[in-house]
Amino acid sequence: PYVDDVIRSLGTRRHPNLRTLSINYHPTPGPTSMDDRITLDPLLQERAPRLQNLSVNGCRFNWALVNGLRSLRVIYLMGILEPFSIQEVIDALTRCPRLESLSIGFPSNFNPNDTTSSITTVSLPHLETVTMQSTAQVCVILLRAMTNLPDSAKILCSASDPLDIPSISTGASVVAGHAWHEDAPII
């Protein structure tokens, strides 16, 4: 309840100097529906115009409101399905052209309706670190969508479905292609 009150109060007024926000939200035990959880949308709707670093664990937000960030860390609670697509995540990354650090953890039951042919790409020339935890297929889709990564970018993917050999092989191939660059970090 206390975190709920803090999140609600953040969304009621402007925070012109807020640059970093980190919220670790664990709702009260019991059946949690998406509508019962607090959303960051009021804060992200221009109430924090200088927000550069966002770290969210277990809190809802609309990916369409994400923009201008330098670092983004999003961890979703296990077992809670979120109504968004991989393309919405990529669109949000497009609105963060100076992004330097990205960490995303989707629940193992996250199953977007996107097909690889419908996904656009996003240029992330400043990205230094990428950390993803999801199904192998989602990791591959996101990795393939990210273009113009610096040669020195560090990539870490953790697949929640180790038996999806085709997706894991494809992901390994994408990471290996990055590792062949001249300034790539040692694997």
N, C-alpha and C positions, 0 to 999 in steps of 0.2 A: 504493500500500500504506500509506503514512504516514497519509493522510486516512482510510482504512478503519479504522486503529487508533484514531485520534482519535474518530471517530464511534462506534465500538464502546465505547470507554471512557466517553464521555459518557452512554451508556445504562446503565451499570452502577451508578451511584449518583445520589443526589438533588443537585440544584443549586438550592437555595432562593433564591439571589440572582441567578440568571441572568435578565436582562431582554432581551438582544439576542443572537441567534444568526444568523450568516451562514456558509453553507457553499457553496463552489464545488467541485463534485465532478466530475472528469473521469476515468472509469474507464480502466484500461489498454486500449490499442488492441487490437482483435480483436473477435470476435463477443461481444457483450454481451447476455446475457439478463437479464430482470428479476430473476431469482433470484440472479444473480451480484452485483448491486449491493447496497450497504449500505442499510439502512433507518433512518430517524430514529424509528421507532415506539417503541422502548424509552424514549427521552428524552421524547417527547411524552406518554407515559402517566404523567402526574402527577409526573415527576421534575424538571420545571422549572415549578413552579406560578406563578411571576411572569413567565414569558416573555411579552413584549409585542410584540417585533419579530422576525420570522422571515424570513430570506432564504435560499432554497434553489435551487441550480442543479444539476440532474442527479442529485439524490438522491431515493430513494423515500420515501414516507410515506403513511400512511392518512389521508385527508381527514377521517374521523370523529374523529380525535384533535386536530384543530385547534379551538382555542377561546380566547376572551379576548384576541385579538391587537389591537394598534393599527395595526400595519403588516404586510403580507404581500406577499412577492415570491417567485414560483415560476416557474422557467424549466425546461422539460423539454428533454432532449437531442433533437436531430433524429433521426428514424428509430426512436425507441424508443416503442413503444405502451404506454400505461399503462392498467391495468384499472380505470377509474373513469368515472363519468358526470358530466355537467354538474350534475345535481341534487345529487350529493355535494359538489360545489364550493359550490353555493348553500347547502346545509345547513351547511357549515363557516362560510360568511360569516354565517349566521344566529346562529351561536354566538360571533360577534365583533361585537356590537352597537356597540362604540366604535371600529370600524375607521376609520382616517383615510387610509390609503394602501394601494392595491391595485395590484399589477403581476403580470400573468399572461402567460406565453408558452408556448403549446402548439405541438408540432410540426405541420407542415403536413399530416401524415398522421393526425392525431388526428380520429377520426370517432366521436363518441359516439352511442349508440343512443337518446338522449333525443329525444322529439318536443316541439315547442313547447307542445302542449296538456298535457303531463304535468309541466311545469316550474312550481314554485311561485315566489313572489316573496320578496325579502328587503329589509327596510327598513334603509337605511344613512345615517342622518341626519348622521353625523359625517365622512363620506367626503369628503376634499378633492381627491384625485387618483386617477384610474382610468387604468391603462395596460394595454392588451390587445394581444397579437399572436397571431393564430390565423387559422383560416379565417373568412371573412366571416360565415358562418352561425353559428359558435360565438360570435363577437363580438356578433352581434345577439341571440342567445338570452340571453347574460349581461347585456347592456345592458337588455333588456326586463325581466329578472328583478329588477334593482336599482331599488328605489323609494325615495322620500323623500330623494333626494340633495339636499344643499344647493345653492341656486341658484349659488353660487360654485365648485362642484366643477369641476375640469378633467378632461376626458375625451379620451383619445388611443387610437385603435384603428388597428391596422395589419393589413390583410387579406393573407394569404399566397396568396390566389387572386383576383387582380385581374380575372378574367374572369367571376366570379359576380356579374353586374350586378344581378339582383334582390335578393340579400342585401346588397350594397353600398348600393343605393338605400334599402333598409329601414333599414340602420344609419345612413345619412346623415340620414334622416328622424327617427330617435330622437335623434340628437345635436342636430339642428336644433331639435327640440322643447325640449330642455334649454337651448339657447342663447337661446331667446326669454325666459327668465326675467329678471327685473329686474336681479339682481346677477351674472348669468352672465359668465364671462370672455370677453374679445374673442377671436374666432376668427381 
